[in-house]
Amino acid sequence: MPTTRRQFLSLAGGVTAAGMIPIVTLRPLHATPAMLNTAIRNVVGEAPIRTGRVKLDIPPLVENGNTVPVTVSVASPMTADDHVKSIHIFNEKNPQPNIGNFYLGPSSGRAQVATRIRLADTQKVVAIARLSDDTFWQVAADVVVTLAACTEEMN
């Protein structure tokens, strides 16, 4: 039996309406230290992480967690033989523990990245650098946030 125009439009409208239903995914409002460790291990694997060579410039007290300035720099000559391959920034309590991944090379000039991040609560921020010899270096800082970000509710 052939489909009528009315049946076709009714079916097409139903499919369109079904496509407009938002898909809601549930996730924890705050990450846990275990989620932070998992996110770090996803980047570094089983490689050991050393402390030093990385400098994390972030205010220790933040009034508004919606826009927190962060600068990460690494002591490196940035030559073809000795340079920073990547810089990764993580946090402890945001819903997404991996804030950013920045990839560099010898032609980057200097091993430094600056950005603004959102922080959901008072927490630890970790910066990890991967060097050209495949070693990982880290630094961590505790940040006190008085007005939390990342607290919007989805309807």
Disulfide bonds with the S-S distance in Angstrom:
none
